[in-house]
Amino acid sequence: MEIATLLGLIIGIGGILLGNMIEGGHTAALVQGAALMIVVSGTFGAVLVSSKAEDVKMALRLAKRAFLKQNRAKGPLLAEILDCAKLARKESVLSLEPRIPNLSNEFLRDVMRTVVDSVDQKVMTEVFHTRMTSEEERLLAGAKVWMDAGGFAPTIGIIGAVLGLIHVMSNLADTSKLGAGIAVAFVATIYGVGFANLIFIPLANKIKKIVNEDMKVREMTLQGGLGIQAGLTPSLLELKLKAFLEDEHE
């Protein structure tokens, strides 16, 4: 479990509920099934209308990554690239071919195949940057689904509040219930604003950071392959690629 994500939700939601209790409010008053149904179903209905099915599926997969602990350490990948560089330096780039199937990830395997095939560096860079851009756009489309949900939720919450007020106004004869009825009506607004600013928008931003980190890993891998192809010594290549590890030690 990603501690920061879980802790953020606990602090955000817990702080609001605690503040409500300090002000003399009751937590039970904030539990309204009808308001919850209006906000959740309305928000995701709007999301489905505005998004492609594959983007929604991607959003759900990326949300899972935001809540699960990710191994984003680049050190082992750097070591793997340097091992390839040492082997290519000691023998030749063709000696990398038997090792390719045992490399840790698909992108690294593809980069090393182009190195072995002696693809022109300019062509190699263009091919992999095009692939990275395409993948980044596909992943960010998933993040946009959550950002869109964050935009829709408050408005759907207002719709829920208006529906509640309509119900209250239709029962004006019983003035003793007006105050409680109005309070219940505005719970939908709380749900809409709360879901947007405590869950949907933060989740979208977290996913963007994950995608950005993925792209850094791919860029590091590509630069490693280009360095091997250019004949850089393992020590010089290590100095170059260590720039990608600086954020791990901040």
C-alpha positions as CSV (number, residue, x, y, z in Angstrom):
1,M,0.0,0.0,0.0
2,E,1.3,3.5,-0.9
3,I,1.5,5.2,2.5
4,A,1.3,8.7,1.2
5,T,-1.9,8.1,-0.6
6,L,-3.6,6.3,2.3
7,L,-2.3,8.9,4.8
8,G,-3.5,11.8,2.7
9,L,-7.0,10.3,2.6
10,I,-7.1,9.7,6.3
11,I,-5.8,13.1,7.2
12,G,-8.1,14.9,4.7
13,I,-11.3,13.1,5.5
14,G,-10.5,12.6,9.2
15,G,-9.7,16.3,9.6
16,I,-13.0,17.4,8.1
17,L,-15.0,15.0,10.2
18,L,-13.2,16.0,13.4
19,G,-13.7,19.7,12.6
20,N,-17.4,19.0,12.1
21,M,-17.5,17.4,15.5
22,I,-15.7,20.2,17.2
23,E,-18.2,22.6,15.7
24,G,-21.0,20.6,17.4
25,G,-22.1,18.7,14.3
26,H,-22.9,15.0,14.1
27,T,-21.1,12.7,11.7
28,A,-24.3,10.7,11.2
29,A,-25.9,13.8,9.7
30,L,-23.4,13.6,6.9
31,V,-24.4,10.1,5.9
32,Q,-27.1,10.4,3.3
33,G,-27.5,7.5,0.9
34,A,-29.6,9.4,-1.7
35,A,-27.1,12.2,-1.9
36,L,-24.2,9.8,-2.2
37,M,-26.0,8.0,-5.0
38,I,-26.8,11.2,-6.9
39,V,-23.2,12.4,-6.7
40,V,-21.4,9.1,-7.5
41,S,-23.8,7.9,-10.3
42,G,-24.1,11.4,-11.8
43,T,-20.3,12.0,-11.8
44,F,-19.4,8.7,-13.3
45,G,-22.2,8.9,-15.8
46,A,-20.8,12.3,-17.0
47,V,-17.3,10.7,-17.1
48,L,-18.5,7.9,-19.3
49,V,-20.2,10.3,-21.6
50,S,-17.1,12.4,-22.0
51,S,-14.4,9.7,-22.1
52,K,-13.6,6.7,-24.3
53,A,-14.1,3.2,-22.8
54,E,-10.4,2.4,-23.0
55,D,-9.5,5.6,-21.2
56,V,-11.9,4.7,-18.3
57,K,-10.3,1.2,-18.1
58,M,-6.8,2.8,-18.0
59,A,-8.0,5.2,-15.3
60,L,-9.0,2.3,-13.1
61,R,-5.7,0.5,-13.7
62,L,-3.7,3.6,-12.9
63,A,-5.8,4.3,-9.7
64,K,-4.8,0.8,-8.5
65,R,-1.1,1.8,-9.0
66,A,-1.6,5.0,-7.0
67,F,-2.8,3.0,-4.0
68,L,-0.2,0.2,-4.3
69,K,3.4,0.5,-3.3
70,Q,5.5,0.8,-6.4
71,N,9.2,-0.2,-6.8
72,R,10.4,2.9,-8.6
73,A,14.1,2.5,-7.7
74,K,16.3,3.1,-10.8
75,G,19.5,1.7,-9.2
76,P,18.9,-2.0,-10.3
77,L,18.1,-0.8,-13.9
78,L,21.2,1.3,-14.0
79,A,23.3,-1.7,-12.9
80,E,21.6,-3.8,-15.6
81,I,22.5,-1.3,-18.3
82,L,26.1,-1.0,-17.1
83,D,26.4,-4.8,-17.2
84,C,25.4,-4.6,-20.8
85,A,27.8,-1.8,-21.4
86,K,30.7,-3.8,-19.8
87,L,29.9,-6.8,-21.9
88,A,29.7,-4.8,-25.1
89,R,33.0,-3.1,-24.3
90,K,34.8,-6.3,-23.4
91,E,33.5,-8.2,-26.5
92,S,31.1,-6.5,-28.9
93,V,27.5,-5.3,-29.1
94,L,26.7,-8.6,-30.8
95,S,27.5,-10.4,-27.6
96,L,24.5,-8.7,-26.0
97,E,22.0,-10.7,-28.1
98,P,22.0,-13.9,-26.0
99,R,21.4,-11.8,-22.9
100,I,18.4,-9.8,-24.3
101,P,15.7,-12.3,-23.4
102,N,16.8,-12.2,-19.7
103,L,16.6,-8.4,-19.3
104,S,14.2,-7.1,-16.8
105,N,11.6,-5.2,-18.9
106,E,10.3,-5.0,-22.4
107,F,11.5,-1.5,-23.1
108,L,15.1,-2.3,-22.2
109,R,14.9,-5.5,-24.3
110,D,13.7,-3.5,-27.3
111,V,16.4,-0.8,-26.8
112,M,19.1,-3.4,-26.7
113,R,17.8,-5.2,-29.8
114,T,18.2,-1.9,-31.7
115,V,21.7,-1.6,-30.3
116,V,22.6,-5.1,-31.5
117,D,21.1,-4.4,-34.9
118,S,23.3,-1.2,-35.2
119,V,20.3,1.0,-35.9
120,D,21.3,4.6,-36.6
121,Q,21.3,6.7,-33.4
122,K,19.0,9.4,-34.9
123,V,16.5,6.8,-36.1
124,M,16.7,5.0,-32.8
125,T,16.0,8.1,-30.9
126,E,13.1,9.1,-33.1
127,V,11.5,5.6,-32.9
128,F,11.7,5.3,-29.1
129,H,10.7,8.9,-28.5
130,T,7.6,8.4,-30.7
131,R,6.8,5.3,-28.7
132,M,7.3,7.1,-25.4
133,T,5.1,10.0,-26.5
134,S,2.4,7.7,-27.6
135,E,2.5,5.7,-24.3
136,E,2.6,8.9,-22.2
137,E,-0.5,10.3,-24.0
138,R,-2.4,7.0,-23.4
139,L,-1.5,7.0,-19.7
140,L,-2.3,10.7,-19.2
141,A,-5.7,10.1,-20.8
142,G,-6.4,7.9,-17.9
143,A,-5.3,10.6,-15.5
144,K,-7.6,13.0,-17.3
145,V,-10.6,10.8,-16.5
146,W,-10.1,11.4,-12.8
147,M,-9.5,15.1,-13.4
148,D,-12.7,15.3,-15.3
149,A,-14.5,13.5,-12.4
150,G,-13.1,16.2,-10.1
151,G,-14.7,18.9,-12.4
152,F,-18.1,17.2,-12.6
153,A,-18.5,16.2,-9.0
154,P,-19.1,19.6,-7.4
155,T,-21.7,20.5,-10.1
156,I,-23.5,17.2,-9.6
157,G,-23.4,17.9,-5.9
158,I,-25.2,21.2,-6.5
159,I,-27.8,19.4,-8.5
160,G,-28.3,17.0,-5.6
161,A,-28.7,20.0,-3.2
162,V,-31.3,21.6,-5.5
163,L,-33.3,18.4,-5.7
164,G,-33.2,18.2,-1.9
165,L,-34.4,21.8,-1.6
166,I,-37.2,21.1,-4.1
167,H,-38.3,18.2,-1.8
168,V,-38.1,20.5,1.2
169,M,-40.1,23.3,-0.4
170,S,-42.8,20.9,-1.4
171,N,-43.3,20.2,2.4
172,L,-43.5,23.8,3.6
173,A,-46.6,23.0,5.6
174,D,-44.5,21.2,8.2
175,T,-42.2,24.0,9.3
176,S,-40.7,21.9,12.1
177,K,-38.8,19.9,9.5
178,L,-37.5,22.7,7.3
179,G,-34.2,23.2,9.1
180,A,-33.3,19.5,9.1
181,G,-34.5,19.1,5.5
182,I,-32.3,22.0,4.2
183,A,-29.3,20.6,6.1
184,V,-29.8,17.2,4.5
185,A,-30.1,18.8,1.0
186,F,-26.7,20.4,1.3
187,V,-25.0,17.1,2.1
188,A,-24.9,16.4,-1.6
189,T,-22.8,19.6,-2.1
190,I,-20.4,18.4,0.6
191,Y,-20.1,15.0,-1.2
192,G,-19.5,16.6,-4.6
193,V,-16.8,19.1,-3.4
194,G,-15.3,16.5,-1.0
195,F,-15.0,13.8,-3.6
196,A,-13.5,16.3,-6.1
197,N,-10.9,17.8,-3.9
198,L,-10.0,14.9,-1.6
199,I,-10.1,12.0,-4.0
200,F,-10.6,12.7,-7.8
201,I,-8.2,15.6,-8.4
202,P,-5.5,14.4,-6.0
203,L,-5.7,11.0,-7.6
204,A,-5.3,12.5,-11.1
205,N,-2.2,14.5,-9.9
206,K,-0.7,11.4,-8.3
207,I,-1.2,9.4,-11.5
208,K,0.5,12.2,-13.5
209,K,3.6,11.9,-11.2
210,I,3.6,8.1,-11.7
211,V,3.5,8.6,-15.5
212,N,6.3,11.2,-15.4
213,E,8.4,8.8,-13.4
214,D,7.7,6.0,-15.9
215,M,8.9,8.3,-18.7
216,K,12.1,9.1,-16.8
217,V,12.9,5.4,-16.5
218,R,12.3,5.0,-20.3
219,E,14.5,8.0,-21.1
220,M,17.2,6.6,-18.9
221,T,17.0,3.3,-20.6
222,L,17.1,4.9,-24.1
223,Q,20.1,7.0,-23.1
224,G,21.9,3.9,-21.8
225,G,21.3,2.1,-25.1
226,L,22.5,5.1,-27.1
227,G,25.6,5.4,-24.9
228,I,26.5,1.7,-25.5
229,Q,26.0,2.1,-29.2
230,A,28.2,5.2,-29.2
231,G,31.0,3.3,-27.4
232,L,31.0,5.2,-24.2
233,T,33.0,3.6,-21.4
234,P,30.9,2.0,-18.6
235,S,32.3,4.6,-16.2
236,L,31.4,7.5,-18.4
237,L,28.0,6.0,-19.1
238,E,27.4,5.6,-15.4
239,L,28.2,9.3,-14.8
240,K,25.7,10.2,-17.5
241,L,22.9,8.0,-16.2
242,K,23.3,8.9,-12.6
243,A,21.7,12.2,-13.4
244,F,18.4,10.2,-13.5
245,L,19.0,8.9,-10.0
246,E,19.4,12.3,-8.3
247,D,15.7,12.6,-7.4
248,E,15.9,9.3,-5.4
249,H,18.3,10.9,-3.0
250,E,16.6,14.3,-2.5
